[in-house]
Amino acid sequence: MPAIRIEDVSKRYEQTQALNHIKFDVNENELFGLIGPDGAGKTTLFRIMASLILADSGSATLDGLDVVKDYKKLRTILGYMPGRFSLYQDLTVEENLRFFAGIFNTTIQENYHLIKDIYIQIEPFKKRRAGALSGGMKQKLALSCALIHKPRILLLDEPTTGVDAVSRIEFWEMLDKLKLQGITIFVSTPYMDEAARCDRIALIQNGEIMQIAKPAEVVQSYGNHLYGVKSKDMYRLVQTLRQYPACHSAYLFGEWVHLSTLQKLDEQDLQTFLHRHHFQDYSLKSIQAHIEDSFMELMNQQVNQ
């Protein structure tokens, strides 16, 4: 039996279809990522799984427990970290942790081994109010509180949003250690680079799952030819490349435009085209696709269906 089973789940907010017949399984002791931009439906799905809102249709079970019928039992085996910091700002670090331990009839000492690697980083600030912590420290405190009752499943809704790059790396290192303790982890993120840290990922956009696979398989599924193009006027460059007859898609990725073509690029033909549009100084190279490229291609296919 899978640790998490989402079966044909849909949810609508007035005119917005937040989730549209979502269906997938998460295996036991798997680090599973839900990857998509803001507004894709990630938080809605997490709130349904955490039994905070009801789906319009379909069902969700976690560790064999139905999120509607068994919501009381579910909360004893579930650790949930929402996207927004939701602990008590006026309580200290230590007081927050004791409070959440008390809710589940346990103590910090009983399950300290679960949070030790995380808590030792914020323990020097245990007398500081939670509202006065930095973003990275708040993140570590929230994760400690979600773990203090020894959950079997951990739901993390965009846990690294709004924190610095170092804290993001540290957080994913913590998740790797938690996975070794047998905890099933379901995490959402808008950051495509974090997807590679997961065992499997689901790409979601407009409330629909576009693909479920291992990160490497998502990259390998990209079937177009891909090139990086760079010049001084990047904004005009991407607009111009989209007018190139052989262009399938063109998007800005950092300091490069990723140009996708269905056939192998005729570099001389592209040079003539760019010179005609007054691009004399530019760089061009063949590049390997990343998860972002696969996501954009799947999104284009979704739009054109």
ROLUM-478707 format. One record per atom (N, C-alpha, C): residue in one letter; z, y, x. Coordinates in steps of 0.1 Angstrom, whole numbers, padded with zeros to 4 digits, always signed. Atoms other than C-alpha are relative to their C-alpha. Example, Ala and Ser with C-alpha at 12.3 -4.5 7.8 and 13.67 -1.06 7.14 Angstrom:
! residues 2
A+0000-0012+0009
A+0078-0045+0123
A+0000+0012+0009
S+0000-0011-0009
S+0071-0011+0137
S+0008+0011-0008
! end
This chain:
! residues 305
M+0000-0012+0008
M+0000+0000+0000
M+0000+0012+0009
P+0000-0012-0008
P-0009+0034+0014
P+0013+0009-0002
A-0012-0008+0001
A+0019+0059+0021
A-0002+0011-0011
I+0003-0011+0009
I+0001+0086+0000
I-0013-0004-0007
R+0012+0003+0008
R-0025+0079-0028
R-0003+0012-0010
I+0004-0011+0009
I-0043+0108-0045
I-0012-0005-0008
E+0010+0007+0008
E-0063+0095-0074
E-0006+0010-0011
D+0007-0008+0010
D-0088+0118-0092
D+0007+0012-0005
V-0008-0012+0003
V-0066+0149-0091
V-0008+0012-0002
S+0007-0013+0003
S-0079+0181-0107
S+0011+0010-0005
K-0009-0011+0004
K-0062+0215-0112
K-0008+0013-0002
R+0008-0013+0003
R-0076+0247-0128
R+0010+0011-0002
Y-0007-0012+0003
Y-0061+0282-0128
Y-0009+0010-0007
E+0009-0008+0008
E-0078+0300-0157
E-0015-0003+0004
Q+0014+0002-0003
Q-0114+0304-0144
Q-0003-0006+0014
T+0001+0005-0014
T-0107+0290-0109
T+0003-0015+0000
Q-0002+0014-0002
Q-0112+0253-0103
Q+0006-0003+0014
A-0006+0001-0013
A-0086+0248-0075
A-0002-0013+0006
L+0002+0013-0005
L-0090+0211-0072
L-0009-0007-0010
N+0010+0007+0008
N-0119+0190-0085
N-0002-0015+0003
H+0001+0014-0001
H-0114+0153-0088
H+0002-0005+0015
I-0004+0004-0014
I-0097+0148-0054
I+0005-0014+0001
K-0004+0015-0001
K-0093+0112-0042
K+0000-0004+0014
F-0001+0005-0014
F-0081+0098-0009
F+0013-0007+0002
D-0013+0007-0004
D-0054+0076+0007
D+0004+0005+0014
V-0006-0002-0014
V-0031+0083+0037
V+0008-0012+0004
N-0006+0012-0005
N-0020+0053+0057
N+0014+0003+0004
E-0014-0001-0005
E+0016+0046+0066
E+0000+0004+0015
N-0002-0004-0014
N+0027+0063+0099
N-0013+0007+0005
E+0012-0007-0004
E-0006+0083+0100
E+0003+0015+0000
L+0000-0014-0001
L-0010+0119+0111
L-0013+0005-0006
F+0012-0003+0008
F-0034+0131+0084
F-0001+0015-0002
G+0002-0014+0001
G-0049+0166+0084
G-0009+0004-0012
L+0009-0006+0011
L-0063+0186+0054
L-0005+0013+0006
I+0005-0011-0008
I-0086+0211+0070
I-0009+0008-0010
G+0008-0009+0008
G-0101+0241+0052
G+0005+0014+0000
P-0004-0015+0000
P-0101+0279+0048
P+0009+0003-0011
D-0009-0005+0011
D-0078+0300+0027
D-0008-0001-0013
G+0006+0001+0013
G-0085+0294-0010
G-0007-0013-0003
A+0007+0012+0002
A-0099+0259-0005
A+0007-0010-0010
G-0007+0009+0009
G-0072+0242-0026
G+0012-0008+0007
K-0010+0007-0008
K-0048+0230+0002
K+0014+0001-0006
T-0014-0003+0005
T-0016+0246-0011
T+0002-0006-0014
T-0001+0006+0013
T-0023+0235-0047
T+0003-0015+0001
L-0002+0014-0001
L-0026+0199-0036
L+0014-0003+0005
F-0013+0003-0006
F+0006+0201-0015
F+0011+0002-0011
R-0010-0003+0011
R+0026+0216-0045
R+0000-0011-0010
I+0000+0012+0009
I+0014+0187-0067
I+0007-0012+0006
M-0006+0011-0007
M+0024+0162-0041
M+0015+0001+0001
A-0014-0002-0002
A+0058+0178-0037
A+0007+0001-0014
S-0005-0001+0014
S+0063+0177-0076
S+0004+0013-0004
L-0003-0014+0003
L+0064+0215-0078
L-0008+0005-0012
I+0008-0003+0011
I+0035+0218-0102
I-0007-0013-0005
L+0007+0012+0006
L+0016+0194-0125
L-0015+0001+0002
A+0014+0000+0001
A-0020+0184-0121
A-0005-0001-0014
D+0006+0000+0014
D-0043+0188-0151
D-0004-0015-0003
S+0004+0014+0002
S-0055+0152-0146
S+0001-0007+0014
G-0001+0008-0012
G-0053+0123-0121
G+0015-0003+0003
S-0014+0004-0004
S-0022+0109-0103
S+0001+0001+0015
A-0003+0000-0014
A-0005+0111-0070
A+0013-0008+0002
T-0011+0008-0004
T+0019+0086-0055
T+0003+0001+0015
L-0005-0001-0014
L+0040+0089-0023
L+0010-0011+0002
D-0009+0012-0003
D+0056+0057-0009
D+0002-0008-0013
G+0000+0007+0013
G+0048+0041-0043
G+0007+0007-0011
L-0007-0008+0011
L+0066+0068-0063
L-0010+0010-0006
D+0009-0010+0007
D+0047+0088-0089
D+0007+0013+0000
V-0005-0013-0002
V+0051+0125-0084
V+0005+0006-0013
V-0005-0005+0013
V+0058+0131-0121
V+0011-0009-0005
K-0010+0009+0006
K+0077+0100-0133
K+0012-0002+0009
D-0011+0003-0010
D+0097+0095-0101
D+0004+0012+0009
Y-0001-0012-0009
Y+0101+0131-0089
Y+0014+0000+0006
K-0013-0001-0006
K+0139+0127-0084
K+0001-0009+0012
K+0000+0010-0011
K+0136+0096-0062
K-0009+0005+0012
L+0010-0005-0009
L+0106+0112-0045
L+0006+0010+0010
R-0006-0010-0009
R+0126+0141-0031
R+0010-0005+0010
T-0010+0005-0010
T+0150+0119-0013
T-0008-0006+0012
I+0007+0006-0012
I+0122+0104+0009
I-0011+0009+0005
L+0010-0009-0004
L+0101+0135+0012
L+0005+0012+0007
G-0003-0013-0007
G+0103+0164+0037
G-0012+0009-0003
Y+0010-0010+0003
Y+0084+0195+0026
Y+0002+0013+0006
M+0000-0013-0007
M+0076+0226+0046
M-0011+0009-0006
P+0010-0008+0006
P+0058+0252+0025
P-0007+0010+0010
G+0007-0010-0009
G+0033+0277+0040
G+0008+0012+0003
R-0008-0012-0003
R+0056+0306+0036
R+0015-0004+0003
F-0014+0003-0004
F+0091+0307+0052
F+0009+0001-0012
S-0007+0000+0013
S+0114+0298+0023
S+0014-0004+0002
L-0014+0003-0002
L+0148+0292+0039
L+0008+0013-0004
Y-0009-0011+0003
Y+0178+0315+0032
Y+0001+0010+0011
Q+0001-0009-0010
Q+0172+0346+0052
Q+0013+0006+0005
D-0013-0006-0004
D+0208+0358+0051
D+0010-0010+0006
L-0008+0010-0007
L+0222+0325+0063
L-0004-0002+0014
T+0003+0002-0014
T+0224+0317+0100
T-0008-0013+0001
V+0007+0012-0003
V+0204+0289+0116
V+0008-0012-0003
E-0010+0011+0002
E+0234+0266+0116
E+0003-0002-0015
E-0004+0001+0014
E+0243+0274+0080
E-0012-0005-0009
N+0011+0006+0007
N+0208+0267+0067
N-0001-0015+0002
L+0001+0015-0003
L+0207+0233+0084
L+0011-0008-0007
R-0011+0007+0007
R+0242+0224+0071
R-0002-0001-0015
F+0003-0001+0014
F+0231+0235+0036
F-0009-0011-0004
F+0010+0010+0004
F+0201+0213+0035
F+0004-0014+0003
A-0006+0013-0002
A+0219+0184+0050
A+0010-0004-0011
G-0009+0003+0011
G+0246+0187+0023
G-0007-0003-0013
I+0008+0003+0012
I+0220+0187-0005
I-0003-0015-0001
F+0004+0014+0000
F+0210+0152+0006
F+0011-0009+0005
N-0012+0008-0003
N+0246+0140+0012
N+0000-0006+0015
T-0001+0005-0014
T+0242+0137+0050
T+0005+0012+0008
T-0005-0010-0009
T+0253+0157+0080
T-0010+0002+0012
I+0009-0003-0012
I+0236+0173+0111
I+0003-0011+0010
Q-0003+0010-0010
Q+0254+0148+0133
Q-0006-0014-0003
E+0005+0013+0003
E+0242+0117+0114
E-0015-0001+0003
N+0014+0001-0003
N+0205+0125+0118
N-0004+0009+0011
Y+0003-0009-0011
Y+0207+0147+0149
Y-0012-0005+0009
H+0011+0006-0009
H+0184+0123+0168
H-0014+0003-0005
L+0013-0003+0006
L+0156+0132+0144
L-0005+0014+0004
I+0004-0014-0002
I+0157+0169+0151
I+0004+0005+0014
K-0006-0004-0013
K+0172+0170+0186
K-0010+0008+0008
D+0010-0007-0008
D+0139+0179+0204
D-0004+0013-0005
I+0004-0013+0006
I+0132+0207+0180
I+0012+0009+0000
Y-0012-0009+0002
Y+0168+0220+0174
Y+0005+0005+0013
I-0005-0005-0012
I+0177+0223+0210
I-0007+0013+0004
Q+0007-0012-0004
Q+0151+0251+0213
Q+0005+0012-0008
I-0005-0012+0007
I+0168+0272+0186
I+0015+0000-0001
E-0015+0001+0000
E+0204+0260+0191
E+0007+0012+0006
P-0006-0013-0006
P+0211+0291+0214
P+0001+0011-0010
F+0001-0011+0010
F+0204+0312+0183
F+0007-0005-0013
K-0005+0006+0012
K+0224+0291+0158
K+0009+0009-0009
K-0008-0009+0007
K+0246+0320+0148
K-0008+0012-0005
R+0009-0011+0004
R+0216+0343+0142
R-0005-0002-0014
R+0005+0002+0014
R+0205+0349+0106
R-0015-0004+0001
A+0014+0005+0000
A+0172+0332+0098
A-0010+0011-0001
G+0009-0011+0002
G+0156+0364+0087
G-0003+0008+0013
A+0002-0008-0013
A+0160+0378+0123
A-0007-0008+0010
L+0007+0008-0010
L+0142+0349+0140
L-0015+0004+0001
S+0014-0002-0002
S+0107+0351+0155
S-0007-0010-0009
G+0008+0010+0008
G+0078+0333+0137
G+0001-0014+0005
G-0001+0013-0005
G+0080+0304+0161
G+0013-0007-0002
M-0013+0005+0003
M+0117+0300+0157
M+0002-0003-0015
K-0001+0003+0015
K+0115+0302+0119
K-0007-0014-0003
Q+0008+0012+0002
Q+0089+0274+0121
Q+0008-0012+0004
K-0008+0011-0005
K+0112+0252+0141
K+0012-0003-0009
L-0011+0002+0009
L+0141+0258+0118
L-0004-0006-0013
A+0005+0006+0013
A+0121+0250+0087
A-0004-0015+0002
L+0003+0014-0003
L+0109+0218+0103
L+0013-0008+0001
S-0013+0007-0001
S+0145+0208+0112
S+0006-0002-0013
C-0006+0002+0014
C+0156+0214+0076
C-0008-0010-0008
A+0008+0010+0007
A+0127+0193+0063
A+0002-0014+0005
L-0002+0014-0006
L+0137+0164+0086
L+0014-0005-0001
I-0014+0003-0002
I+0175+0165+0084
I+0005-0012-0009
H-0004+0011+0009
H+0176+0139+0055
H-0008-0013+0003
K+0007+0012-0004
K+0154+0114+0074
K-0011-0004-0010
P+0010+0003+0010
P+0123+0115+0052
P-0010-0010+0005
R+0010+0009-0004
R+0097+0088+0052
R-0014+0006+0001
I+0012-0008+0000
I+0069+0113+0045
I+0003+0014+0002
L-0001-0014-0003
L+0065+0148+0058
L-0012+0008-0004
L+0011-0009+0005
L+0043+0174+0040
L+0002+0014+0007
L+0000-0013-0007
L+0035+0205+0061
L-0012+0008-0004
D+0011-0009+0006
D+0015+0232+0044
D-0002+0012+0010
E+0004-0011-0010
E-0002+0254+0071
E+0012+0004+0008
P-0012-0003-0008
P+0029+0252+0094
P-0002+0009+0012
T+0002-0008-0012
T+0013+0271+0123
T-0007+0013-0003
T+0006-0012+0003
T-0002+0300+0104
T+0010+0012+0003
G-0008-0011-0004
G+0011+0333+0118
G+0009-0001+0012
V-0008+0002-0012
V+0027+0320+0149
V-0009+0001+0013
D+0008-0001-0012
D+0016+0325+0185
D-0006-0013+0005
A+0007+0012-0004
A-0007+0301+0204
A+0009-0010+0007
V-0009+0009-0007
V+0021+0287+0226
V+0009-0008-0011
S-0008+0007+0010
S+0043+0279+0195
S-0009-0010-0008
R+0008+0010+0007
R+0013+0262+0178
R-0001-0012+0008
I+0002+0012-0009
I+0008+0239+0208
I+0013-0008+0000
E-0013+0007+0000
E+0046+0231+0209
E+0002-0007-0013
F-0002+0006+0013
F+0046+0224+0172
F-0008-0013-0001
W+0008+0012+0000
W+0018+0198+0175
W+0006-0011+0009
E-0007+0009-0009
E+0036+0182+0204
E+0012-0006-0007
M-0011+0005+0008
M+0066+0179+0181
M-0004-0011-0010
L+0005+0009+0010
L+0045+0162+0154
L-0004-0014+0006
D+0003+0013-0007
D+0033+0136+0180
D+0012-0008+0002
K-0013+0007-0002
K+0069+0127+0187
K+0006-0005-0013
L-0005+0004+0013
L+0078+0125+0151
L-0008-0012-0005
K+0009+0012+0004
K+0049+0101+0144
K+0005-0013+0007
L-0005+0011-0007
L+0064+0078+0170
L+0013-0006-0006
Q-0012+0004+0007
Q+0095+0076+0148
Q-0003-0007-0013
G+0004+0007+0012
G+0075+0060+0120
G-0002+0009-0012
I+0001-0009+0011
I+0072+0091+0098
I-0015+0003-0003
T+0014-0003+0005
T+0039+0096+0078
T-0001+0015-0001
I+0001-0015+0000
I+0028+0132+0083
I-0013+0004-0006
F+0012-0006+0006
F+0004+0151+0061
F+0001+0015+0002
V-0001-0014-0004
V-0004+0185+0074
V-0013+0007-0003
S+0012-0008+0003
S-0028+0213+0063
S-0001+0011+0010
T+0002-0011-0009
T-0043+0239+0085
T-0014+0007-0002
P+0014-0006+0000
P-0072+0265+0085
P-0006+0000+0014
Y+0005+0000-0013
Y-0075+0261+0122
Y-0007-0013+0004
M+0008+0012-0003
M-0103+0237+0131
M+0004-0006+0013
D-0004+0006-0013
D-0091+0233+0167
D+0012-0010-0001
E-0012+0009+0002
E-0059+0216+0153
E-0004-0013-0005
A+0004+0012+0007
A-0079+0190+0135
A-0001-0012+0010
A+0001+0010-0010
A-0085+0171+0168
A+0013-0007+0003
R-0013+0007-0003
R-0048+0163+0170
R+0004-0010-0011
C-0003+0009+0012
C-0049+0143+0137
C-0007-0014+0003
D+0006+0013+0000
D-0056+0106+0133
D-0013+0000-0008
R+0011-0001+0009
R-0079+0113+0104
R+0001+0014-0007
I+0000-0013+0007
I-0089+0145+0086
I-0009+0000-0013
A+0008-0002+0012
A-0102+0155+0052
A-0004+0015+0000
L+0005-0014+0000
L-0124+0186+0051
L-0002+0004-0015
I+0000-0005+0014
I-0119+0206+0019
I-0005+0014-0002
Q+0006-0014+0003
Q-0138+0236+0004
Q-0002+0000-0015
N+0002-0002+0014
N-0138+0250-0031
N+0006-0011-0009
G-0007+0010+0008
G-0114+0223-0043
G-0006-0014+0000
E+0006+0013-0001
E-0136+0194-0032
E+0001-0005+0014
I+0000+0007-0013
I-0133+0169-0004
I-0014-0002+0005
M+0014+0001-0005
M-0165+0171+0017
M-0002-0012+0009
Q+0001+0011-0009
Q-0157+0144+0043
Q+0014-0004+0004
I-0012+0006-0006
I-0129+0121+0054
I-0003-0009+0011
A+0004+0008-0012
A-0131+0106+0089
A+0010+0004+0011
K-0007-0004-0012
K-0116+0106+0123
K-0007+0012+0006
P+0006-0012-0005
P-0121+0139+0141
P-0013-0002+0008
A+0012+0003-0008
A-0146+0123+0166
A-0012-0003-0009
E+0010+0004+0009
E-0165+0108+0137
E-0006+0012-0008
V+0005-0012+0006
V-0168+0142+0120
V-0010+0007+0009
V+0008-0007-0009
V-0183+0157+0151
V-0013-0008+0002
Q+0012+0008-0002
Q-0207+0127+0156
Q-0009+0000-0012
S+0008+0000+0012
S-0219+0130+0120
S-0010+0013+0000
Y+0009-0012+0000
Y-0235+0164+0129
Y-0014-0004+0005
G+0013+0006-0004
G-0272+0156+0130
G-0011+0010+0004
N+0010-0010-0003
N-0289+0189+0138
N+0000+0003+0015
H+0000-0004-0014
H-0299+0204+0172
H+0008+0014+0000
L-0009-0012+0000
L-0274+0231+0182
L-0001+0007+0014
Y+0001-0008-0012
Y-0277+0260+0207
Y+0009+0012-0001
G-0009-0013-0001
G-0255+0289+0218
G-0009+0011+0005
V+0008-0012-0004
V-0271+0323+0220
V+0009+0012+0001
K-0009-0012-0002
K-0255+0355+0233
K-0008+0012+0005
S+0006-0013-0004
S-0265+0391+0238
S+0011+0011-0001
K-0010-0011+0001
K-0248+0425+0239
K+0003+0004-0014
D-0002-0003+0015
D-0254+0432+0202
D+0001-0012-0008
M-0001+0013+0006
M-0240+0401+0187
M-0002+0000-0015
Y+0001-0001+0014
Y-0239+0413+0151
Y-0015+0000-0004
R+0014+0000+0003
R-0276+0422+0151
R-0007-0013+0004
L+0006+0013-0004
L-0284+0390+0170
L+0001-0011-0011
V-0002+0011+0010
V-0269+0367+0143
V-0009+0003-0012
Q+0009-0003+0011
Q-0288+0386+0116
Q-0014-0002+0003
T+0014+0002-0004
T-0320+0384+0136
T-0003-0015+0000
L+0003+0014-0001
L-0317+0347+0143
L-0001-0007-0014
R+0001+0005+0013
R-0312+0340+0106
R-0014+0002-0006
Q+0014-0003+0004
Q-0348+0354+0102
Q-0010-0009+0007
Y+0009+0009-0008
Y-0362+0330+0128
Y-0005-0012-0008
P+0005+0011+0009
P-0385+0305+0110
P+0006-0014+0002
A-0006+0013-0003
A-0370+0275+0128
A+0015-0001-0002
C-0015+0000+0001
C-0334+0285+0121
C+0004-0007-0013
H-0007+0007+0011
H-0314+0262+0099
H+0012+0008-0004
S-0012-0008+0003
S-0282+0282+0102
S+0004+0007+0013
A-0004-0008-0011
A-0267+0308+0125
A+0014+0007-0003
Y-0013-0005+0002
Y-0230+0317+0128
Y+0007+0004+0013
L-0007-0004-0011
L-0208+0336+0151
L+0012-0009+0003
F-0012+0008-0005
F-0183+0314+0171
F+0005+0006+0013
G-0005-0007-0012
G-0164+0336+0195
G-0010+0008+0006
E+0010-0009-0007
E-0187+0351+0221
E-0014-0006-0001
W+0013+0006+0002
W-0216+0329+0211
W-0004-0001-0015
V+0006+0003+0013
V-0239+0326+0181
V-0004-0015+0000
H+0004+0014+0001
H-0243+0289+0171
H-0013-0001-0008
L+0013+0001+0007
L-0280+0284+0162
L-0003-0014-0002
S+0003+0014+0004
S-0288+0252+0143
S-0014-0001-0004
T+0014+0003+0004
T-0323+0238+0140
T-0002-0014-0003
L+0003+0014+0004
L-0337+0207+0124
L-0008-0008+0010
Q+0008+0006-0011
Q-0361+0201+0152
Q+0004+0006+0013
K-0003-0005-0013
K-0358+0205+0190
K-0006+0014+0001
L+0004-0014-0001
L-0360+0242+0198
L-0011+0002+0010
D+0011-0005-0009
D-0392+0257+0213
D+0005+0013+0006
E-0007-0012-0007
E-0374+0281+0238
E-0010+0011+0002
Q+0010-0011-0002
Q-0407+0300+0245
Q-0002+0007-0013
D+0002-0006+0014
D-0412+0306+0208
D+0011+0009-0003
L-0011-0008+0003
L-0377+0318+0204
L+0000+0013+0009
Q+0001-0011-0008
Q-0381+0341+0234
Q-0009+0011-0005
T+0010-0009+0006
T-0412+0356+0219
T+0005+0007-0012
F-0006-0005+0013
F-0394+0361+0186
F+0011+0011+0003
L-0010-0009-0003
L-0364+0378+0202
L-0005+0013+0007
H+0006-0012-0006
H-0385+0401+0224
H-0007+0009-0010
R+0006-0008+0011
R-0404+0412+0193
R+0011+0008-0007
H-0011-0007+0007
H-0370+0422+0179
H+0009+0007+0010
H-0006-0009-0010
H-0361+0441+0211
H+0013-0006+0006
F-0011+0007-0008
F-0337+0415+0226
F-0006-0004+0013
Q+0006+0004-0013
Q-0347+0415+0263
Q+0010-0008+0008
D-0010+0006-0009
D-0314+0404+0278
D+0009-0009-0009
Y-0008+0009+0008
Y-0299+0373+0262
Y+0002-0013+0007
S-0003+0013-0006
S-0284+0339+0271
S-0003-0011-0010
L+0002+0011+0009
L-0294+0306+0256
L+0003-0014+0007
K-0004+0013-0005
K-0280+0271+0261
K+0001-0010-0011
S-0002+0011+0009
S-0279+0237+0244
S+0015-0003+0000
I-0015+0003+0000
I-0243+0229+0232
I+0003-0012-0009
Q-0005+0011+0008
Q-0223+0201+0217
Q+0007+0006-0013
A-0006-0004+0012
A-0212+0204+0181
A+0015-0002+0000
H-0014+0001+0002
H-0175+0209+0172
H+0003-0002-0015
I-0004+0002+0014
I-0156+0203+0140
I-0004+0012-0009
E+0004-0012+0008
E-0163+0239+0129
E-0015-0001-0004
D+0015+0001+0003
D-0201+0232+0131
D-0002-0010-0011
S+0002+0010+0011
S-0198+0201+0110
S+0005+0005-0013
F-0006-0005+0012
F-0176+0219+0085
F-0010+0010-0006
M+0010-0010+0005
M-0202+0248+0082
M-0012-0007-0006
E+0011+0007+0005
E-0230+0223+0078
E+0003-0007-0014
L-0003+0006+0012
L-0212+0204+0051
L+0002+0010-0011
M-0002-0010+0010
M-0203+0236+0033
M-0014+0005-0005
N+0013-0004+0004
N-0240+0246+0033
N-0006-0010-0009
Q+0005+0011+0009
Q-0249+0212+0018
Q+0006+0001-0013
Q-0007-0002+0013
Q-0223+0218-0009
Q-0005+0011-0008
V+0006-0012+0007
V-0237+0252-0017
V-0014-0003-0006
N+0014+0002+0004
N-0273+0239-0019
N-0001-0012-0010
Q+0001+0011+0009
Q-0264+0209-0041
Q-0004+0005-0014
! end
